[in-house]
């Protein structure tokens, strides 16, 4: 792991965003604030919102691809990534471009991008480990995990990473494989427990302990994200299935210890 700091000169970027949902909008606002030019395309019509943000919106992906983008930022859902990229006529790209994804899994987008992109396109895989809620008061000390998968134009790549570095993000360089191993144990596991708590229907009470308040917050945090995101974390992270099995096995071990203790106490009581 390392910082992205570089002595290379920085440049103002023209950034095309694919998928202009909540997260794409969230990132675009900071990019605009920093002076970068942004434009967007999305399967949903965001033309009115883009007009308010002064961001050109392309209903047709072909003129979007033919525009003079330095960077194409992929902000689709995990589940739709492959379909979206395979539907784009990437041969219409007019120049060498840096493709960046911001998905919460990393091996999957890396593999898809390397498969569908022309070989002369650069690839940077990133995971901003924050969102509109956790990053609403700034990005200082929030982690940005990234891997330079295929980068020839170092100045352009450094300029993109500087968007996050200049906001005070903690820059963590890590392989896509290592990211997914760690994320399966942290992000996917916390989402899983939060979803289980939601199925149980836990709610705040008049006699909350601090630990129970933590559980309620975990449930609320997990359910604030879509089930598509949660399922994407499972389907497209090859380490997640093992963590789910570990969770089940650990629950069963705790349950059996409790039942054994209860049986011991009942035996003592009957003497």
C-alpha positions as CSV (number, residue, x, y, z in Angstrom):
1,X,0.0,0.0,0.0
2,X,1.3,3.5,-0.8
3,X,0.3,7.0,-1.5
4,X,-0.4,8.2,-5.1
5,X,1.9,11.2,-4.6
6,X,3.8,12.0,-7.8
7,X,6.1,14.7,-9.1
8,X,4.4,14.6,-12.5
9,X,2.7,17.8,-13.7
10,X,-1.1,17.8,-13.2
11,X,-3.7,18.7,-15.8
12,X,-7.4,19.7,-15.9
13,X,-9.4,16.8,-17.2
14,X,-12.4,16.3,-19.4
15,X,-14.3,13.5,-17.7
16,X,-17.2,11.6,-19.2
17,X,-19.3,9.8,-16.7
18,X,-21.2,6.5,-17.6
19,X,-24.1,6.0,-15.2
20,X,-25.2,9.3,-13.6
21,X,-27.1,8.0,-10.6
22,X,-26.6,9.2,-7.0
23,X,-22.9,8.2,-6.8
24,X,-22.0,9.6,-10.2
25,X,-23.7,12.9,-9.3
26,X,-21.9,12.9,-6.0
27,X,-18.4,12.6,-7.6
28,X,-19.2,15.0,-10.4
29,X,-20.0,17.8,-8.0
30,X,-16.5,17.7,-6.5
31,X,-14.9,17.3,-10.0
32,X,-16.7,20.4,-11.2
33,X,-15.7,22.3,-8.1
34,X,-12.1,21.5,-8.8
35,X,-12.4,22.9,-12.4
36,X,-12.6,19.7,-14.4
37,X,-15.0,19.4,-17.3
38,X,-17.7,16.7,-16.9
39,X,-20.3,15.2,-19.2
40,X,-22.6,12.3,-18.7
41,X,-24.5,9.5,-20.3
42,X,-26.9,7.1,-18.6
43,X,-29.8,4.7,-19.4
44,X,-32.0,6.9,-17.2
45,X,-32.7,10.4,-18.6
46,X,-30.9,12.8,-16.3
47,X,-31.0,15.7,-18.8
48,X,-32.9,18.1,-16.5
49,X,-30.6,17.4,-13.5
50,X,-27.5,17.8,-15.7
51,X,-28.9,21.1,-17.0
52,X,-29.0,22.3,-13.4
53,X,-25.4,21.2,-12.8
54,X,-24.3,22.6,-16.2
55,X,-23.2,19.1,-17.2
56,X,-23.8,18.1,-20.9
57,X,-26.0,15.0,-21.0
58,X,-25.8,12.6,-23.9
59,X,-28.9,10.4,-24.5
60,X,-27.0,8.7,-27.3
61,X,-23.8,7.0,-26.3
62,X,-22.1,7.4,-29.7
63,X,-21.5,11.2,-29.6
64,X,-20.5,10.7,-25.9
65,X,-17.8,8.3,-27.0
66,X,-16.8,10.6,-29.8
67,X,-16.5,13.6,-27.5
68,X,-13.0,14.6,-26.4
69,X,-12.8,12.7,-23.1
70,X,-9.5,12.4,-21.3
71,X,-11.2,10.0,-18.8
72,X,-14.3,7.8,-19.0
73,X,-15.6,7.1,-15.5
74,X,-17.7,4.0,-15.0
75,X,-20.3,4.6,-12.3
76,X,-22.8,1.8,-13.2
77,X,-24.1,-0.8,-10.8
78,X,-22.0,-3.9,-10.3
79,X,-24.7,-6.1,-11.8
80,X,-25.1,-4.0,-15.0
81,X,-21.4,-3.3,-15.7
82,X,-20.8,-6.1,-18.2
83,X,-24.1,-5.4,-20.1
84,X,-23.5,-1.6,-20.3
85,X,-19.9,-1.9,-21.5
86,X,-20.7,-4.6,-24.0
87,X,-23.4,-2.5,-25.4
88,X,-21.1,0.5,-26.0
89,X,-19.6,0.8,-29.5
90,X,-16.1,1.4,-28.2
91,X,-14.6,1.4,-31.7
92,X,-16.1,5.0,-31.9
93,X,-13.5,6.3,-29.4
94,X,-11.5,8.9,-31.2
95,X,-8.5,9.0,-28.9
96,X,-6.6,7.1,-26.3
97,X,-8.6,7.3,-23.1
98,X,-8.2,6.4,-19.4
99,X,-11.1,4.2,-18.2
100,X,-11.8,4.3,-14.5
101,X,-14.3,2.3,-12.5
102,X,-15.6,3.1,-9.0
103,X,-17.3,-0.2,-8.2
104,X,-17.3,-1.8,-4.7
105,X,-15.7,-5.0,-6.2
106,X,-12.5,-4.8,-8.1
107,X,-11.5,-8.1,-9.9
108,X,-14.8,-8.1,-11.8
109,X,-14.5,-4.6,-13.4
110,X,-10.8,-5.1,-14.1
111,X,-11.5,-8.3,-16.0
112,X,-14.4,-6.9,-17.9
113,X,-12.5,-3.7,-18.9
114,X,-9.5,-5.7,-20.0
115,X,-11.8,-7.9,-22.1
116,X,-13.9,-5.3,-23.9
117,X,-11.5,-2.3,-24.2
118,X,-9.1,-1.8,-27.1
119,X,-5.6,-2.7,-25.9
120,X,-4.4,0.9,-26.3
121,X,-6.8,2.2,-23.6
122,X,-5.6,2.8,-20.1
123,X,-7.3,1.2,-17.1
124,X,-7.4,2.4,-13.5
125,X,-9.6,0.5,-11.0
126,X,-10.7,2.5,-7.9
127,X,-13.0,2.1,-5.0
128,X,-13.9,5.3,-3.1
129,X,-14.9,3.7,0.2
130,X,-17.4,6.4,1.0
131,X,-20.5,7.9,-0.5
132,X,-23.0,10.8,-0.5
133,X,-23.8,10.3,3.2
134,X,-20.4,9.5,4.7
135,X,-18.7,12.1,2.4
136,X,-21.2,14.9,2.7
137,X,-19.0,17.0,5.0
138,X,-15.8,16.4,3.0
139,X,-13.5,13.5,2.0
140,X,-10.7,14.1,4.4
141,X,-9.2,10.8,5.7
142,X,-11.7,8.7,3.8
143,X,-10.0,5.9,1.9
144,X,-9.6,5.7,-1.9
145,X,-8.3,2.2,-2.9
146,X,-6.9,1.9,-6.4
147,X,-4.8,-0.2,-8.8
148,X,-3.1,1.1,-11.9
149,X,-4.0,-1.9,-14.0
150,X,-2.7,-0.6,-17.4
151,X,-1.4,2.9,-17.4
152,X,0.8,4.4,-20.0
153,X,-0.1,8.1,-19.6
154,X,1.1,8.6,-16.0
155,X,0.3,12.4,-16.0
156,X,-3.3,11.8,-16.8
157,X,-3.6,9.0,-14.2
158,X,-1.9,11.1,-11.5
159,X,-4.2,14.0,-12.4
160,X,-7.3,11.9,-11.9
161,X,-6.0,10.4,-8.6
162,X,-5.2,14.0,-7.5
163,X,-9.0,14.7,-7.5
164,X,-9.2,12.5,-4.4
165,X,-5.8,13.3,-2.9
166,X,-6.5,17.0,-3.0
167,X,-9.7,16.5,-1.0
168,X,-7.7,14.8,1.8
169,X,-8.5,11.2,0.9
170,X,-6.3,8.4,2.3
171,X,-4.7,7.0,-0.8
172,X,-4.3,3.2,-0.7
173,X,-2.7,1.4,-3.6
174,X,-3.7,-2.3,-3.6
175,X,-4.2,-5.0,-6.1
176,X,-7.8,-5.8,-7.2
177,X,-7.4,-9.3,-5.7
178,X,-6.2,-8.1,-2.3
179,X,-9.0,-5.5,-2.3
180,X,-11.7,-8.2,-2.8
181,X,-10.2,-10.4,-0.1
182,X,-10.3,-7.6,2.4
183,X,-13.7,-6.3,1.3
184,X,-15.3,-9.7,1.6
185,X,-14.2,-9.8,5.2
186,X,-15.2,-6.2,5.9
187,X,-17.7,-4.7,3.6
188,X,-19.6,-7.8,2.5
189,X,-19.7,-9.2,6.1
190,X,-21.0,-6.0,7.6
191,X,-23.7,-5.7,4.9
192,X,-24.6,-9.4,5.5
193,X,-25.0,-8.8,9.3
194,X,-27.0,-5.6,8.7
195,X,-29.3,-7.4,6.3
196,X,-29.9,-10.2,8.8
197,X,-30.7,-7.6,11.5
198,X,-33.2,-6.0,9.1
199,X,-34.8,-9.4,8.5
200,X,-35.2,-9.7,12.3
201,X,-36.8,-6.3,12.3
202,X,-34.7,-4.8,15.1
203,X,-35.7,-1.3,16.1
204,X,-34.4,1.2,18.6
205,X,-35.8,0.8,22.1
206,X,-36.2,3.0,25.3
207,X,-33.4,1.0,27.0
208,X,-30.7,0.8,24.2
209,X,-27.2,-0.1,25.2
210,X,-24.4,1.4,23.2
211,X,-23.7,-1.9,21.5
212,X,-27.4,-2.3,20.5
213,X,-27.3,1.3,19.1
214,X,-24.4,0.1,17.0
215,X,-26.4,-2.8,15.6
216,X,-29.3,-0.5,14.8
217,X,-27.0,1.8,12.9
218,X,-25.5,-1.2,11.1
219,X,-28.9,-2.3,10.0
220,X,-29.8,1.2,8.8
221,X,-26.6,1.6,6.9
222,X,-27.0,-1.8,5.1
223,X,-30.6,-1.2,4.1
224,X,-29.8,2.3,2.9
225,X,-28.0,0.6,0.0
226,X,-30.0,-1.4,-2.6
227,X,-30.2,-5.1,-2.5
228,X,-28.7,-5.1,-6.0
229,X,-25.5,-3.6,-4.5
230,X,-25.5,-6.2,-1.8
231,X,-26.1,-9.1,-4.2
232,X,-23.4,-7.6,-6.5
233,X,-20.9,-7.7,-3.6
234,X,-21.7,-11.5,-3.3
235,X,-22.0,-12.5,-6.9
236,X,-18.9,-10.7,-8.2
237,X,-16.5,-11.1,-5.3
238,X,-15.1,-14.6,-5.5
239,X,-14.1,-14.4,-1.8
240,X,-17.6,-13.5,-0.5
241,X,-19.2,-17.0,-0.6
242,X,-16.5,-18.3,1.8
243,X,-17.2,-15.5,4.2
244,X,-20.9,-16.2,4.1
245,X,-20.1,-19.9,4.9
246,X,-17.8,-18.7,7.7
247,X,-20.6,-16.6,9.1
248,X,-23.1,-19.5,9.1
249,X,-20.5,-21.9,10.7
250,X,-19.6,-19.4,13.4
251,X,-23.3,-18.8,14.2
252,X,-23.8,-22.5,14.5
253,X,-20.8,-22.9,16.8
254,X,-22.1,-20.1,19.1
255,X,-25.6,-21.7,19.1
256,X,-24.2,-25.1,20.0
257,X,-22.2,-23.7,22.9
258,X,-25.2,-21.9,24.3
259,X,-27.3,-25.1,24.0
260,X,-24.6,-27.1,25.7
261,X,-24.4,-24.6,28.5
262,X,-28.2,-24.6,28.9
263,X,-28.2,-28.4,29.1
264,X,-25.4,-28.4,31.7
265,X,-27.4,-26.0,33.9
266,X,-30.6,-28.0,33.5
267,X,-28.7,-31.1,34.6
268,X,-27.4,-29.3,37.7
269,X,-30.8,-28.0,38.6
270,X,-32.3,-31.5,38.4
271,X,-29.9,-33.0,40.9
